[in-house]
């Protein structure tokens, strides 16, 4: 047998074996986006006030049927920022799982958590962020997205934008 083929077979087998260990929810595009979150932020951030990719993924996951499965996947396979978003959701959906999960992250915390609020980016101590999550500081964001899941989508129509006002001299 060709040595190159043997090595390729071993590598592909290892990838297949590793993929089997992950639940289907792990491969969900929203879970993947949340896992890759590089900051923990709610509301408009940055100079243009855009919603962070992590928050967009969080909102999409919260609106899913059986969201808890996707939240757990994000917590289990995500870094410190994904875990923060997952903790916010777990606090509201499963108090017992929240207590277990927050105990886990407090036991082996990262060195820092990047948090963005408005235009200000901070590198915060994990215990400060975890205390805020536990106190319910971010609960309103979960409720905001959860309520949107219960509402039927609004019909959209194309409408011409309002003309710019004349700026006289």
Order of alpha helices (4+ residues) and beta strands (2+ residues): alpha-alpha-beta-beta-alpha-alpha-alpha-alpha-beta-beta-alpha-alpha
